[in-house]
Amino acid sequence: MDTWCFVKKRTADPVGGVVHVSGDGTRYMRTGGESLAAEAAYQRQLVALGYPVPRVLDDGISDDGHVFVVEESLGERPLHEMALASLDGTRALSDTVVDLAAEVGGRLLRAQAVHAVSATSQALSVWVRAAGWTDNVFTENPDVDSSRVRAALDRAVAQLVGVPLVRGHLDYGLPNVLPAGVIDWQHHGLVPLGYDVALALEIIPFKGCTESYVAGPEQRRRYLETLNEVARATAGQPVSQHLGPYLLVKALFFLALMKPTDPARTDKRLKWHYRRHLLMEVLEQYERTGVVDTARFSTLGGFAARRGAAGPP
């Protein structure tokens, strides 16, 4: 009989669920609902296509009626945890973590490019809606559903016509990347080539955390150039030229599900307003220049200080 140790609850699955690790640390077992079954089926496709993802070893329905999936372990610590552990009194991201992120990102990008499909304006619009969670964002923030925002999204789609679509992660970042590959493919779908991997360091400032790490300009340049080399060799075009439209969509993603339902949670309300501020910052940069520099973002603490000095909106 296997010995399984509890790891954590699964909060992203609509029906809940838990994660366990085997006693020898070689396998993980997750439980959940139909979305977990769909994720397992998708993962099997990715393995067959050479993606660096965990192999699904077993799946089915447990005695209590939950879907369960057993997959191989890719390791204990994602790059996010490695980055936090390597901090030495500053917020500088470890070069080792940056190089690992570039290596894994390059492997994923290469597999994606090999199995790319042609994009249409309609397919790109579907990606914007799915990747940006735009239905939720516009429902929670009716003022964001404006002609200005829609015009910028239309511009992004027009800019990306000709970029091939690939099977993507949609929630790619250092917390989901391990030296051996990429985990947590729940929010998968077709994405423009580079949307996943190109943003791994660029999205760090969206968190707004002063206690976390920061990627320096040289690290960001080196990371993107590694990916550009892979993209040029496999798809004939670099990925860094599309950071502007990619970050516009990602700014919407970070605003999704943020509006608090409890008026007493002032911390959540502050974070919601902060993400709204970042979306407007991204929008303004993209409108002016077509590119976005996330290094210009204020931290959550800095935003809170200015907001407090100015008074409530």
N, C-alpha and C positions, 0 to 999 in steps of 0.2 A: 504494500500500500504506500502511495506517495505521501510524504509529509509536506504540507503547504503552510507557509507563514504569511499572515496578513501584512499587506503593504499599505494600502490606503483605500478609501472609498472613491468610486468613480462618480464625479459630480456632473460631468458633461452629458452622460447618457440620460435620456428622459425618464427611464424607469429605474435609474440608479444602478447599483452594482458595486463590485469590489475588485481589487487586484490582489492576488496572492503570488508568492514566489516559491518555487520548489526548494526543498531542504538543501539540495546541492547547488542551488543558484543558477541552474542551466535553463530553466523554463519559467515562464510567467503564465498565470491563468487569470483571465478577466471574465467577469459575468456582466450581463446587461440585457438589452432588448434587441429588437430587430435591427437597429442601426449597427450593433456590434456584429451581427451576422453578415450584414452588407460589407462592413469593413474587412472582415476576414476573407470574404470572397474577393474583394478588391486586392487585398494583400497577396493572395494566391496568384492573381493575374500579374502583379508587379514582380513577384519572385520569378515567374516564368519569363518575364521580359528583361531580367537581369538587374532589376533595381536593388540597391542596398537596403533591404528591409528584412525583418524577421520572418523566418519560415513558419507557417501555421502547421502545427503538429497534430492538432485534434480540435474538433469543435462539435457542438450538438446542443441538446437541451438537458439541463440538470433536473434532478428530482423535484426541485421547487418551481420548475417551469421557466427558469431563466436561461437565456443563451449563455453558453460558456465557450471560450476560445483559449486554447493552449498554444503558445508560440515560443520559439527559442529565445533565449536571452541574448541581447547584443552587448551586455555589460551592465554594470551597476550605476555608473555616474554619467549623466548627459553632460555636454559641454558647458551648460549653464552652471551646474554644480561645480565642475572643475574650475570655471572662471571665478566663482565666489571663493573657493578654497585657496586659490592662488593669489588673492589680493594681499598686498604687503604694506598696508597703511595708506595706499593711494587708491584711486579708482581706475587705474590703468588696466585695461584688459591684457591678459597674458598673451605674448606672442605665440606660445605653444598652442593655446586654444584657437587663436586666429588661423594658424597653419593647419590645425586639424579640421577646423570648419571649412577651410578652402579645399582640403583634400576630399572630405566627404561630399561637400557641395559639388565638386567637380565630377565625382563618380555618379552622383544622382543626375546631374545635368547631362552627362554623356549618355546615360541610359534613356533619359527623357528624349533627347534629340534623335536618337536612333529610331524611336517609335513615334515621331511627331506626325501630326496631320495638318492639312491646310486649314487656315482660319478664314472665317467670313465675318462681316460686320455683325450679323445676327448672333453667331457663336460667341463673339467677343462681348456683345451686350449681355448674353446669358452669363458669361464669366463675371462681368461687373456686378450683376445682381447677386450672384452666389457668393463671390469672394468678398464683396463689400457689405453683405447682409443689408442691402439697401432697403428692402421692405421694412425691416425692423427699425433701421436708422430713421427712415422717413416717418414711420408711425410714431416713434418716441420723440422725434424732433421735427415737427411739421415745418418749421421755418427753414430747415435744411433742404427740404424738398422744394427747391427754388429753380427758377430758370437759369440762374447763375451756375448753380451746382450741376444741373443737367447739361448745360452747355459745355462745362469743363469735362464732364464724363464723355460727352459726344466727341470732344476733341481728343480725349485719350483713346477712344475706340478707333477714330480715324488715324491716329498716329501709329497704332499697333497693327493695322491691316498689313498683311504680309509677314507678320511674325507667326511662326507655326504654333499650333496648340499641342500640349503634351499632357499626359496624366500627372496631375499635381496633388500636392499635400493640402494647400490652402491655409495651413496654420503652421508653416515652417518657421523654425527659430531654434536658437541654441538649447532651449529646454527639451526639444524633441530630437536632438542630434547627439549620437554617440560616436566614438571613433570607428565603430564597426558598421554604422548605418543609421537609418532614420526610423523612428517609431511613431505611433499614434496617428493613423491615417483615417480618422473618423470623418473629417471634413474634406473629403477628396473630390476631385472633379477635374475637368479640362481647364488648363491655364495657359497663358502665353509663355513661351520658352523663357526661362529665367525669372519668372515671377516668384517662385519659391525661393531659390537659393540666393538670388542677387540681393535680397532685402535682409538677410540674416543679421548683419551688423547695423544696417540702416534703421531697423525698427527698435533698436535698444532704447533710444531716447523717448519713444512713445510711453514707456513705463513711468518716466518722470522720477525715478528713484535716485536719491542722492547717496544711498547706502550700497548701491550696486556698482557695476563696472561701466566703463566708457571705452569705446573703440576710438583710437586716435586717427587723424587724417591719413597718416602713412599706412596704418593697418587696414583701413577701409580701401585705400587705393590698391594695396598689394592683394587683398582678398578679391576685389573685383577684377583685377587684371588676370589673376589665376583663372577665374571663371570665364573671362573674355577669351582667353586662349583656347579653352575647351569649346566654347560656343563657336568661335571662328572655324575651328577644325571640323566641327560636326554639323553646323548649321549655316556657316558662311557669314555670320554677323555677330557682333558683340552684344552682351546683355546690358551693359552699363548705360547704353544710350536710351534705355527705356525706363530708367529709374523714376522719372517724373510721373508718368501715368501710373506706374505700378504703386508709387507711394500715395497717390491720390486715392486709389482704391483701398489701399491698406489703412489710410486715415479713416475711412468710413468703417472698415472692419473693427478698428479699435474703439469706435464710438458705439458699436452695436451692443445691445443688452446692458447699457450703462445707466440708463435713467433709473434712479432709486424709487421704489414704491413706498418706502417708509420715510416720512418727512423728518423723523428724528435722527436718521443716519446722515448727519452733516458731513461725515467723512466721504461717504459714497456720493453725496451731492457735489462736493468739491471736485472729486475725481471726474464726475460726469461733465462738469463745466470745463475742467482742464482738457478733456478729450475734445470737447466742442471747440475750444480755443485752438488746439493743434490742427483740427480739420481746417479751420479758417486760415491758419498760418500756411498750411500746405496749399490750400486753394489759391491764396494770394501769390505765393511763390510760383506756382505752376502757371497761373494766368500771366504773370509778368515775363517769365523767362523760359517756361517749359520744363524746368528742372526744379528739384527740391533739395535743399541742404538741411538735413535733420540735426546737424551740429548747432544750428541756430535756435533750436527749441529751448525754451525755458524749462527748468525742473518744476516738478509739482510744488515744491516748497517756494520757489521763486514766484510762481504764478499765484500761490495762496497769499504771499506777502503783498503783492501788487493789488490783488483783489480786495484784500482787507483794507489797504490804504485808500482804495477808490470807493469802497462801500459796495453793498449788494447791487446787482444789476436791476 
